[in-house]
Amino acid sequence: MGNSLYKSISNRVLDISDQAEGIVPRGVKRKRKEENDGTRSTTVDEKSELDTPKRRRIQSTSKYIYQTLFLNGENSDITILALGKRWNLHKLYLSQSPYFASMFSGSWKETDMSTIELNITDENIDETAFRIALGSLYKDDIFLKPVQVIGVLAVATLLQLDGLIDQCTALMVDTLSSSTVCVYISAAQVYGLGQFKQECLDWLKRNLMLSQDSNLLKDISMDLMKQMISSSGLSVFLVEMDIYTLLKKWIFLQHIPSWSGSSKDLQTDTQEFFKEKLKVSENCYLELEEGKPFIQVFECIRWQSVINCAASIRMLENDRILPTGWLHGMYEYSWKQLLQVEQGLDKGPQELEEEVFDEQCTRCGRVLQKEGEYCWRWVGYSYGIDLLLSLNNRLLSLKRNSDPRSCLQSLSGQPKRYIYYRLTIYSIDENGRLKFSKCVGLKKIHLGPNEEEVMLLLEKDVQFPLHISFNVMVASPVANHCLPRLKVPSPPNVTTKGSQTETIRNSNISGMQNITKSVTKDFNETSIVSLEEREPL
């Protein structure tokens, strides 16, 4: 059968080649015969031209093979039954797949069978995806739409087609956006694309706090939100309290996934949602049965960076999302830390493990919309260390301000204060994909009053808007005391399976019908803990 297949292909290709003889490629003039019977001499240049191979495009062999063998099924020696369809194929081509190669060799029962039925249980695999994947074995290139990529990836994984998996991954990288990131994270988890999954998680860390796409919040599952909120790599805009505000919107959308509207409407409707919930109960929202599953996410907020601002505490009391008594452990911890600083027992963290820094650092950030000179601070109690960040002459600097005229809160008079920080700057395109990034890894410095540290220099080709993510610790952890968690009275029941108030919404890969690129809008929502601007010093 194999020899017959090769002869059939060879004869048809030769017939096409014979028919093509005498065809002059476009753009090449025919040589005119001499009018006399004499033979014209050939010059050196002409001889060189005649010795140079010329490419003439006739019918593509790859297209011919695809049409004749795959689509028409000519000279088939194996039939695959899958997804309710018969596929008349060829062992020679299918053996490019390790899955089929193993099936056709060895002591398997399918080795000598001419008809094989595949029981495909993966819901992501449909007839179109199966046809595209099999067709890739018969030609050099494939044309793949983003909407088809998950299904084709599923087939490629089943058939162990590494080249096709790479093509699917490349397409997903190119189409990564707020409308696809959660679906892609799920697909990467299911089909073992570890590196691509990390790219998706990094995308989400950069864009979660900036995106105005309510559909993105609807798609984020409980576990994924926990992973984002607990990460030290999350880009927080502007301060930790904004994570609390984000979670309120996320909860609202988990309860009402059909909601649609503007960013301003989302904020208003979220507030009304919680007001209505609390009208019928004296308990806070997280004490209600429908609120208990969300406790595990609120535990990931760094409350030590929330309770350092009076405005934030007032909001927590007014919202009644969580009982303020649950924060008593954090107040006690912060009070001990304050006493260490005020009584001169702590000059800032001097020996700090990166793991501890990642867990306890203050996360903050901002966006510089256009090139210029800037100077700013983030509002909140900072143990007498007034840190100013400034951008001047493309130098991004950190200064320990000790001028009481420009700072209303108390200032530390210690001659040296130790500080740990990590800085990341980056710019993104309209779909949130990284265009530029630069990071200053974990660094320990000591600053005297009004002393300044240059953190990095911006290259001339850096594009704005510029996103700044800043992690910092100015006080040492309290000795022999772990950072406290929310003081929840009893372990919450986080199982929502079968409940009418199911809140965990996992992304359904197979339900994806259309993948479109979405434009990340400018972040224009004002945080309750606002960024304080200052004139350049």
C-alpha positions as CSV (number, residue, x, y, z in Angstrom):
1,M,0.0,0.0,0.0
2,G,2.9,2.4,0.8
3,N,4.5,1.9,-2.6
4,S,1.2,2.4,-4.4
5,L,0.7,5.6,-2.4
6,Y,4.1,6.9,-3.3
7,K,3.7,6.0,-7.0
8,S,0.3,7.7,-7.2
9,I,1.7,10.9,-5.7
10,S,4.9,10.8,-7.8
11,N,2.9,10.3,-11.1
12,R,0.6,13.2,-10.4
13,V,3.4,15.5,-9.5
14,L,5.3,14.5,-12.7
15,D,2.2,15.1,-14.8
16,I,1.9,18.6,-13.3
17,S,5.6,19.2,-13.9
18,D,5.3,18.1,-17.6
19,Q,2.4,20.4,-18.2
20,A,4.4,23.2,-16.7
21,E,7.4,22.9,-19.0
22,G,7.7,25.8,-21.4
23,I,6.0,28.1,-19.0
24,V,7.9,31.3,-18.6
25,P,7.7,32.9,-15.2
26,R,6.1,36.4,-15.0
27,G,8.6,39.1,-15.4
28,V,11.0,37.0,-17.6
29,K,11.1,37.8,-21.3
30,R,11.2,35.1,-23.9
31,K,14.4,35.0,-25.9
32,R,13.8,35.8,-29.6
33,K,15.2,33.3,-32.1
34,E,17.8,34.7,-34.6
35,E,16.3,35.4,-38.0
36,N,19.2,33.8,-39.8
37,D,20.1,30.1,-39.5
38,G,23.3,30.8,-37.7
39,T,23.7,30.2,-34.0
40,R,24.2,33.3,-31.9
41,S,27.3,33.1,-29.6
42,T,26.8,33.2,-25.8
43,T,28.5,35.9,-23.8
44,V,30.1,35.3,-20.4
45,D,27.3,37.2,-18.6
46,E,24.6,35.2,-20.4
47,K,26.4,31.9,-19.6
48,S,26.5,32.9,-15.9
49,E,22.8,33.7,-16.1
50,L,22.0,30.4,-17.7
51,D,23.9,28.5,-15.0
52,T,21.9,30.2,-12.2
53,P,19.0,28.1,-10.9
54,K,15.6,29.8,-11.2
55,R,12.6,29.1,-9.0
56,R,9.3,28.5,-10.8
57,R,6.2,28.2,-8.7
58,I,3.8,25.6,-9.9
59,Q,1.2,23.9,-7.8
60,S,2.3,23.5,-4.2
61,T,3.0,19.9,-3.4
62,S,1.9,20.5,0.2
63,K,-1.5,21.8,-0.9
64,Y,-1.9,18.9,-3.4
65,I,-1.2,16.4,-0.7
66,Y,-3.6,18.1,1.7
67,Q,-6.4,18.2,-0.8
68,T,-5.9,14.7,-2.4
69,L,-4.9,12.6,0.6
70,F,-6.4,14.4,3.6
71,L,-9.6,16.0,2.3
72,N,-10.3,13.4,-0.4
73,G,-8.9,10.4,1.5
74,E,-7.4,8.8,-1.6
75,N,-5.3,5.7,-1.0
76,S,-6.3,5.6,2.6
77,D,-4.9,2.7,4.7
78,I,-6.5,3.6,8.1
79,T,-9.9,4.9,9.1
80,I,-10.3,6.8,12.3
81,L,-13.8,7.0,13.9
82,A,-14.0,10.1,16.2
83,L,-16.6,12.7,17.1
84,G,-19.2,10.9,15.0
85,K,-17.2,11.2,11.7
86,R,-15.1,8.8,9.6
87,W,-11.6,10.1,8.8
88,N,-9.9,8.2,5.9
89,L,-6.2,8.8,6.6
90,H,-2.8,7.3,6.1
91,K,-0.5,5.7,8.7
92,L,2.5,7.2,7.1
93,Y,1.4,10.7,8.0
94,L,-0.3,9.9,11.3
95,S,2.9,8.4,12.5
96,Q,4.3,11.9,12.9
97,S,2.2,11.9,16.0
98,P,3.8,10.0,18.9
99,Y,0.3,9.0,20.0
100,F,-0.4,7.3,16.7
101,A,3.2,6.1,16.2
102,S,2.9,4.1,19.4
103,M,-0.5,2.8,18.5
104,F,0.7,1.5,15.1
105,S,3.8,-0.2,16.4
106,G,4.2,-2.7,19.2
107,S,1.8,-5.2,20.6
108,W,-1.3,-3.1,20.8
109,K,-4.6,-4.4,19.5
110,E,-4.9,-1.4,17.2
111,T,-1.6,-2.1,15.4
112,D,-3.1,-4.3,12.7
113,M,-6.6,-2.8,12.7
114,S,-7.8,-0.9,9.6
115,T,-10.5,1.0,11.5
116,I,-9.8,2.5,14.9
117,E,-12.4,4.3,17.1
118,L,-11.2,7.0,19.4
119,N,-13.3,7.9,22.5
120,I,-12.6,11.6,23.0
121,T,-14.0,12.9,26.3
122,D,-12.4,16.3,26.4
123,E,-15.2,18.8,25.9
124,N,-12.9,21.3,24.3
125,I,-12.3,19.1,21.3
126,D,-14.8,19.4,18.5
127,E,-14.8,18.3,14.9
128,T,-13.3,21.5,13.6
129,A,-10.4,21.4,16.1
130,F,-9.8,17.7,15.3
131,R,-9.7,18.4,11.6
132,I,-7.3,21.3,11.9
133,A,-4.9,19.2,14.1
134,L,-5.0,16.2,11.8
135,G,-4.6,18.4,8.7
136,S,-1.4,19.9,10.1
137,L,0.2,16.4,9.6
138,Y,-0.4,16.8,5.8
139,K,0.8,20.3,5.1
140,D,3.5,22.7,6.2
141,D,1.3,25.5,7.6
142,I,-2.1,26.0,9.3
143,F,-4.5,28.9,9.5
144,L,-5.8,29.1,13.0
145,K,-8.4,31.6,14.4
146,P,-8.1,32.7,18.0
147,V,-11.6,31.3,18.8
148,Q,-10.3,27.8,17.7
149,V,-7.0,27.8,19.6
150,I,-8.2,26.1,22.8
151,G,-9.8,23.2,21.0
152,V,-6.7,22.7,18.7
153,L,-4.4,22.9,21.7
154,A,-6.5,20.1,23.3
155,V,-6.1,17.9,20.3
156,A,-2.4,18.7,19.9
157,T,-1.9,17.7,23.5
158,L,-3.8,14.5,23.0
159,L,-1.8,13.6,19.9
160,Q,1.5,14.9,21.4
161,L,2.1,17.3,18.5
162,D,4.7,19.6,20.0
163,G,5.0,21.8,16.9
164,L,1.3,22.5,16.9
165,I,1.3,23.1,20.7
166,D,4.0,25.7,20.1
167,Q,1.9,27.4,17.4
168,C,-1.2,27.5,19.7
169,T,0.9,28.9,22.5
170,A,2.3,31.6,20.2
171,L,-1.2,32.6,19.1
172,M,-2.4,32.8,22.7
173,V,0.5,35.0,23.6
174,D,-0.4,37.3,20.7
175,T,-4.1,37.5,21.8
176,L,-3.6,37.8,25.5
177,S,-6.0,40.5,26.8
178,S,-8.6,41.1,29.6
179,S,-11.2,39.0,27.7
180,T,-8.9,35.9,27.3
181,V,-6.5,35.9,30.2
182,C,-8.7,33.8,32.6
183,V,-9.6,31.3,29.9
184,Y,-5.9,31.0,28.9
185,I,-4.9,30.4,32.5
186,S,-7.4,27.6,32.8
187,A,-6.2,26.1,29.5
188,A,-2.5,26.4,30.5
189,Q,-3.3,24.6,33.7
190,V,-5.2,21.8,32.0
191,Y,-2.7,21.2,29.2
192,G,0.5,21.7,31.1
193,L,1.8,25.0,29.7
194,G,3.6,26.1,32.8
195,Q,5.6,28.9,31.2
196,F,2.6,30.4,29.4
197,K,0.5,30.2,32.5
198,Q,3.1,32.2,34.4
199,E,3.0,34.8,31.5
200,C,-0.8,35.0,32.0
201,L,-0.5,35.4,35.8
202,D,2.1,38.1,35.3
203,W,-0.3,39.9,32.9
204,L,-3.0,39.7,35.5
205,K,-0.7,41.1,38.3
206,R,0.1,44.1,36.1
207,N,-3.4,44.8,34.9
208,L,-5.9,43.7,37.6
209,M,-6.0,47.0,39.4
210,L,-6.1,49.1,36.2
211,S,-8.6,47.2,34.0
212,Q,-12.0,48.8,33.7
213,D,-13.4,45.6,32.1
214,S,-16.1,44.2,34.4
215,N,-16.1,41.0,32.5
216,L,-12.6,40.3,33.7
217,L,-13.7,40.5,37.3
218,K,-16.6,38.2,36.5
219,D,-14.2,35.6,35.1
220,I,-11.8,35.5,38.0
221,S,-12.4,32.5,40.3
222,M,-12.0,32.4,44.0
223,D,-8.7,30.6,43.9
224,L,-7.3,32.9,41.3
225,M,-8.3,36.0,43.2
226,K,-6.6,34.7,46.3
227,Q,-3.4,34.0,44.3
228,M,-3.4,37.6,42.9
229,I,-4.2,39.4,46.2
230,S,-1.6,37.5,48.2
231,S,1.2,38.0,45.7
232,S,3.9,40.6,46.4
233,G,4.2,41.0,42.7
234,L,0.7,42.5,42.4
235,S,0.9,46.0,41.0
236,V,-1.2,48.0,43.4
237,F,-2.7,51.3,42.2
238,L,-2.7,53.4,44.3
239,V,-2.6,51.8,47.8
240,E,-3.7,48.6,49.6
241,M,-7.1,50.1,50.4
242,D,-7.9,50.0,46.6
243,I,-7.7,46.2,46.8
244,Y,-10.5,46.2,49.3
245,T,-12.5,48.4,46.9
246,L,-11.8,46.1,44.1
247,L,-12.9,43.0,46.1
248,K,-16.3,44.7,46.8
249,K,-16.9,45.1,43.0
250,W,-15.7,41.5,42.4
251,I,-18.2,40.1,45.0
252,F,-21.0,42.1,43.5
253,L,-20.3,40.8,40.0
254,Q,-20.0,37.2,41.3
255,H,-23.5,37.6,42.7
256,I,-24.9,39.3,39.6
257,P,-22.8,38.1,36.6
258,S,-25.4,39.5,34.1
259,W,-24.7,43.1,35.2
260,S,-23.4,45.5,32.5
261,G,-22.6,49.2,32.6
262,S,-19.9,51.8,33.0
263,S,-17.2,51.9,35.6
264,K,-19.0,54.7,37.5
265,D,-22.2,52.6,37.5
266,L,-20.3,49.6,38.8
267,Q,-19.1,51.6,41.8
268,T,-22.6,53.0,42.5
269,D,-24.4,49.7,42.1
270,T,-21.8,47.9,44.3
271,Q,-22.5,50.3,47.2
272,E,-26.2,49.9,46.8
273,F,-25.9,46.1,46.7
274,F,-24.2,46.0,50.1
275,K,-26.5,48.5,51.6
276,E,-29.5,46.4,50.6
277,K,-27.8,43.2,52.0
278,L,-27.2,44.8,55.4
279,K,-30.7,46.3,55.8
280,V,-32.1,43.0,56.8
281,S,-29.3,42.0,59.2
282,E,-27.3,43.5,62.0
283,N,-24.3,41.3,61.1
284,C,-21.6,42.4,58.7
285,Y,-21.6,41.0,55.2
286,L,-18.8,38.4,55.8
287,E,-20.7,37.1,58.8
288,L,-23.7,36.2,56.5
289,E,-23.9,32.7,55.0
290,E,-23.5,34.1,51.5
291,G,-20.5,36.2,52.6
292,K,-18.5,33.5,54.4
293,P,-16.9,32.0,51.3
294,F,-15.2,35.3,50.6
295,I,-13.4,35.5,53.9
296,Q,-10.5,33.6,52.6
297,V,-9.9,36.3,50.0
298,F,-10.2,39.2,52.4
299,E,-7.6,37.4,54.6
300,C,-5.1,38.0,51.8
301,I,-5.3,41.8,52.1
302,R,-2.4,43.4,53.9
303,W,-4.4,45.0,56.6
304,Q,-1.4,46.5,58.3
305,S,-1.2,48.8,55.3
306,V,-4.9,49.6,55.4
307,I,-5.3,50.6,59.1
308,N,-2.5,53.2,58.8
309,C,-5.0,55.7,57.4
310,A,-8.0,57.2,59.3
311,A,-10.1,57.6,56.1
312,S,-9.7,53.9,55.4
313,I,-10.8,52.9,58.9
314,R,-13.9,55.1,58.6
315,M,-14.8,53.4,55.3
316,L,-14.4,50.0,56.9
317,E,-16.7,51.0,59.7
318,N,-19.3,52.5,57.4
319,D,-19.3,49.6,54.9
320,R,-19.7,46.9,57.5
321,I,-18.3,44.3,55.1
322,L,-16.2,42.8,57.8
323,P,-16.4,43.3,61.6
324,T,-13.8,45.8,62.8
325,G,-13.2,43.4,65.7
326,W,-11.5,41.0,63.3
327,L,-8.7,43.5,62.9
328,H,-7.8,43.8,66.6
329,G,-4.8,41.5,66.3
330,M,-3.5,43.8,63.5
331,Y,-4.0,46.9,65.7
332,E,-2.1,45.2,68.5
333,Y,0.8,44.2,66.2
334,S,1.0,47.7,64.7
335,W,1.0,49.3,68.1
336,K,4.0,47.2,69.3
337,Q,5.8,48.1,66.1
338,L,5.0,51.8,66.7
339,L,6.4,51.7,70.2
340,Q,9.7,50.1,69.0
341,V,10.2,53.0,66.6
342,E,9.1,55.8,68.9
343,Q,11.3,54.6,71.7
344,G,14.4,54.3,69.5
345,L,14.5,50.5,69.7
346,D,14.0,50.1,65.9
347,K,16.0,51.9,63.3
348,G,14.3,50.1,60.5
349,P,14.8,46.6,59.1
350,Q,18.5,45.7,59.0
351,E,18.5,42.0,58.4
352,L,15.4,40.9,56.5
353,E,14.7,37.7,54.6
354,E,13.2,38.2,51.1
355,E,10.3,35.9,52.1
356,V,9.5,38.1,55.1
357,F,9.7,41.2,52.9
358,D,7.3,39.7,50.4
359,E,4.8,38.9,53.1
360,Q,4.8,42.1,55.0
361,C,5.9,44.9,52.7
362,T,3.6,47.8,51.8
363,R,2.4,47.7,48.2
364,C,1.7,50.9,46.4
365,G,2.0,52.4,42.9
366,R,0.9,55.0,40.4
367,V,0.8,55.8,36.7
368,L,2.7,58.7,35.2
369,Q,0.5,59.5,32.2
370,K,3.0,61.6,30.3
371,E,6.7,62.6,30.4
372,G,7.6,65.4,32.9
373,E,8.8,66.1,36.4
374,Y,7.0,64.5,39.3
375,C,7.2,64.4,43.1
376,W,4.8,62.5,45.2
377,R,4.1,60.5,48.4
378,W,1.5,57.9,49.3
379,V,-0.8,58.9,52.2
380,G,-0.7,56.9,55.4
381,Y,1.2,56.6,58.6
382,S,4.8,55.7,58.0
383,Y,6.4,55.6,61.4
384,G,8.0,59.0,61.1
385,I,9.6,58.2,57.7
386,D,8.2,60.6,55.1
387,L,9.3,59.1,51.8
388,L,9.1,61.2,48.6
389,L,9.5,59.7,45.2
390,S,10.5,62.1,42.4
391,L,11.2,61.9,38.7
392,N,13.6,64.6,37.4
393,N,15.8,64.5,34.4
394,R,14.7,60.9,33.9
395,L,16.1,60.0,37.3
396,L,13.7,58.2,39.7
397,S,14.8,59.0,43.2
398,L,13.7,58.2,46.8
399,K,14.1,60.9,49.5
400,R,13.7,60.8,53.2
401,N,12.0,64.1,53.8
402,S,12.7,65.7,57.2
403,D,11.2,69.2,56.5
404,P,8.3,69.6,59.0
405,R,6.9,72.5,56.9
406,S,6.0,70.0,54.1
407,C,4.9,67.2,56.3
408,L,2.0,67.5,58.8
409,Q,2.7,64.2,60.5
410,S,5.5,63.5,63.0
411,L,8.9,62.9,61.7
412,S,11.7,60.7,63.0
413,G,14.8,62.4,64.2
414,Q,17.0,59.4,64.0
415,P,20.3,60.1,62.1
416,K,20.0,56.9,60.1
417,R,17.0,54.9,59.1
418,Y,17.2,51.5,57.3
419,I,14.8,50.9,54.5
420,Y,14.1,47.9,52.2
421,Y,12.4,48.4,48.9
422,R,11.8,46.9,45.5
423,L,10.8,48.9,42.5
424,T,9.4,47.9,39.1
425,I,8.5,50.2,36.2
426,Y,6.9,49.2,33.0
427,S,4.7,50.3,30.1
428,I,2.0,48.3,28.4
429,D,0.1,48.3,25.1
430,E,-3.6,48.7,24.7
431,N,-4.2,45.1,25.6
432,G,-2.1,45.1,28.7
433,R,0.8,43.3,27.1
434,L,4.3,44.3,28.3
435,K,6.2,46.7,26.0
436,F,9.0,47.7,28.5
437,S,10.0,46.6,32.0
438,K,12.8,47.4,34.4
439,C,13.1,46.2,38.0
440,V,15.3,47.1,40.9
441,G,15.4,44.0,43.0
442,L,15.2,43.9,46.7
443,K,17.5,46.5,48.1
444,K,18.5,47.7,51.5
445,I,19.5,51.3,52.0
446,H,20.0,53.7,55.0
447,L,19.0,57.3,54.7
448,G,19.7,60.3,56.9
449,P,17.4,63.3,57.1
450,N,16.8,64.8,53.7
451,E,19.1,62.3,52.1
452,E,18.2,61.0,48.7
453,E,18.8,57.7,46.8
454,V,18.7,57.4,43.0
455,M,16.9,54.2,42.3
456,L,17.2,54.1,38.5
457,L,17.7,56.0,35.3
458,L,15.0,56.0,32.6
459,E,16.3,55.3,29.1
460,K,15.4,57.8,26.4
461,D,13.2,55.3,24.6
462,V,11.0,54.6,27.6
463,Q,7.4,55.3,26.6
464,F,4.6,56.8,28.7
465,P,2.2,56.2,30.3
466,L,4.7,54.7,32.8
467,H,3.5,52.3,35.5
468,I,5.4,52.3,38.8
469,S,5.0,49.5,41.4
470,F,6.8,50.1,44.7
471,N,7.2,47.7,47.6
472,V,8.7,49.1,50.8
473,M,9.3,48.3,54.5
474,V,10.4,51.1,56.9
475,A,9.9,49.3,60.3
476,S,11.3,45.9,61.5
477,P,8.8,43.1,62.1
478,V,7.9,42.7,65.7
479,A,10.2,40.1,67.3
480,N,8.7,36.7,68.0
481,H,5.4,37.8,66.6
482,C,4.0,36.6,63.3
483,L,1.9,39.0,61.3
484,P,-1.7,38.4,62.5
485,R,-4.6,37.3,60.3
486,L,-8.2,38.3,60.5
487,K,-9.6,37.2,63.8
488,V,-12.5,35.1,62.5
489,P,-14.6,33.6,65.3
490,S,-14.9,30.2,63.7
491,P,-13.6,28.5,60.6
492,P,-15.8,29.6,57.6
493,N,-17.6,27.1,55.5
494,V,-16.1,27.8,52.1
495,T,-18.0,25.1,50.2
496,T,-20.6,26.6,47.9
497,K,-21.4,23.6,45.8
498,G,-25.2,23.3,45.4
499,S,-25.9,26.6,47.0
500,Q,-28.2,29.2,45.5
501,T,-25.5,31.8,46.3
502,E,-22.7,30.0,44.5
503,T,-19.9,32.5,44.2
504,I,-17.0,30.6,42.8
505,R,-17.2,31.1,39.0
506,N,-14.6,29.0,37.2
507,S,-13.8,29.9,33.6
508,N,-15.4,27.4,31.2
509,I,-12.9,26.8,28.4
510,S,-15.3,24.9,26.2
511,G,-17.9,27.7,26.5
512,M,-15.7,30.2,24.8
513,Q,-17.3,31.2,21.6
514,N,-15.6,34.4,20.7
515,I,-12.2,35.8,21.6
516,T,-11.8,39.5,21.0
517,K,-9.2,42.0,21.9
518,S,-10.3,44.5,24.5
519,V,-8.7,47.9,25.1
520,T,-7.5,48.6,28.6
521,K,-9.0,51.9,29.5
522,D,-7.3,54.6,31.6
523,F,-7.7,54.1,35.3
524,N,-9.8,57.1,36.4
525,E,-11.4,55.9,39.6
526,T,-10.3,57.9,42.7
527,S,-9.1,55.9,45.6
528,I,-10.4,56.7,49.1
529,V,-6.7,56.9,50.1
530,S,-5.6,59.3,47.5
531,L,-2.1,59.9,46.2
532,E,-0.7,63.1,47.5
533,E,1.1,65.3,44.9
534,R,3.8,67.7,45.7
535,E,5.7,70.3,43.9
536,P,9.2,69.2,42.9
537,L,11.7,70.0,45.7
